[in-house]
Amino acid sequence: MTGFKEIEECLEEIKNRYNNNEKVRKKLARYDDPIQIKFLDTEREVLILVNKDEGIEIKDNSGDDTAPVKIEFAGEEVMINLFNKELGAVKAYSDGKIKIIEGSIRSLMKLRSLMF
């Protein structure tokens, strides 16, 4: 793939990383907290459900107000740029393009390999 153009491709890549990368699955072997992602430009919500090392499900256009991990992106383009390595996660965070609404740093560090 030459690059990600649509958010759906990024979401599919999250699944691929989980399913095809043993190192990622090992990091998430005990992880089962829902992850809610919201894109502020489109109000789109995505729910990522990691079932430890047994599987992953991504529900597009779905949210969970009780999710213990909540991340907001200024826009869908931010995630696309992260996946294309045109923007770094630390830079996006420090510029306010990514906001951690809820979640422990330990959870976020585990998710880094899955999402960035």
C-alpha positions as CSV (number, residue, x, y, z in Angstrom):
1,M,0.0,0.0,0.0
2,T,1.4,3.4,-1.0
3,G,-0.4,5.3,1.8
4,F,-3.5,5.6,3.7
5,K,-6.2,7.9,2.2
6,E,-9.3,7.1,4.1
7,I,-10.0,6.5,7.8
8,E,-11.4,3.1,7.0
9,E,-8.0,2.0,5.8
10,C,-6.5,3.1,9.1
11,L,-9.1,1.2,11.1
12,E,-8.4,-1.9,8.9
13,E,-4.7,-1.5,9.6
14,I,-5.3,-1.5,13.3
15,K,-7.0,-4.9,12.8
16,N,-4.1,-6.1,10.6
17,R,-1.5,-5.1,13.2
18,Y,-3.3,-7.0,15.9
19,N,-3.9,-10.1,13.8
20,N,-0.5,-10.3,12.0
21,N,1.9,-9.0,14.6
22,E,2.8,-11.4,17.4
23,K,4.6,-8.7,19.4
24,V,1.5,-6.5,19.3
25,R,-0.7,-9.4,20.5
26,K,1.7,-10.1,23.3
27,K,1.6,-6.5,24.5
28,L,-2.2,-6.7,24.6
29,A,-2.5,-10.2,26.0
30,R,-4.1,-8.9,29.2
31,Y,-5.8,-5.9,27.7
32,D,-9.6,-5.8,27.5
33,D,-10.7,-2.1,28.0
34,P,-12.8,-0.6,25.3
35,I,-11.1,2.3,23.5
36,Q,-13.4,5.1,22.2
37,I,-12.0,7.4,19.5
38,K,-13.8,10.5,18.5
39,F,-13.0,12.7,15.4
40,L,-14.0,16.2,16.2
41,D,-14.3,17.4,12.6
42,T,-16.9,14.8,11.6
43,E,-18.2,13.8,15.1
44,R,-17.5,10.3,14.0
45,E,-16.9,7.8,16.9
46,V,-15.1,4.5,16.7
47,L,-15.0,1.8,19.3
48,I,-12.1,-0.6,19.5
49,L,-12.7,-3.7,21.5
50,V,-9.6,-5.7,22.3
51,N,-10.3,-9.1,23.8
52,K,-6.9,-9.8,25.3
53,D,-5.1,-12.1,22.9
54,E,-8.3,-13.6,21.5
55,G,-9.4,-11.0,19.0
56,I,-10.2,-7.5,18.1
57,E,-13.4,-5.8,16.9
58,I,-13.7,-2.3,15.5
59,K,-17.1,-0.7,15.5
60,D,-17.3,2.2,13.2
61,N,-19.8,4.9,14.0
62,S,-20.3,3.6,17.5
63,G,-19.4,5.0,20.9
64,D,-19.4,4.0,24.5
65,D,-19.6,6.8,27.1
66,T,-18.4,4.4,29.8
67,A,-15.2,3.4,27.9
68,P,-12.2,3.7,30.3
69,V,-10.0,4.9,27.4
70,K,-11.1,7.9,25.3
71,I,-9.1,9.7,22.7
72,E,-10.1,12.7,20.6
73,F,-8.6,13.6,17.3
74,A,-9.0,17.1,15.9
75,G,-9.8,15.4,12.6
76,E,-9.7,12.2,10.6
77,E,-6.8,13.7,8.7
78,V,-4.7,13.6,11.9
79,M,-5.0,9.8,12.1
80,I,-4.3,9.4,8.4
81,N,-1.2,11.5,8.8
82,L,-0.1,9.4,11.8
83,F,-0.5,6.2,9.8
84,N,1.4,7.6,6.8
85,K,4.2,8.7,9.2
86,E,3.7,12.3,8.1
87,L,3.1,13.3,11.7
88,G,4.4,11.9,14.9
89,A,2.2,11.0,17.9
90,V,4.1,13.2,20.3
91,K,4.0,16.2,18.0
92,A,0.3,15.6,17.4
93,Y,-0.3,15.4,21.1
94,S,1.8,18.5,22.0
95,D,0.0,20.5,19.2
96,G,-3.4,19.6,20.6
97,K,-4.4,17.4,17.6
98,I,-4.8,14.4,19.8
99,K,-6.3,14.7,23.3
100,I,-6.4,11.9,25.9
101,I,-9.8,12.4,27.5
102,E,-9.6,9.4,29.8
103,G,-7.2,6.5,30.3
104,S,-4.0,5.6,32.2
105,I,-0.6,6.1,30.7
106,R,0.0,2.4,31.0
107,S,-3.0,1.6,28.8
108,L,-1.9,4.2,26.3
109,M,1.6,2.9,26.0
110,K,0.2,-0.6,25.2
111,L,-2.0,0.9,22.6
112,R,0.8,2.8,20.9
113,S,2.0,-0.2,18.9
114,L,-1.6,-1.0,17.8
115,M,-2.4,2.6,16.7
116,F,0.8,4.4,15.9
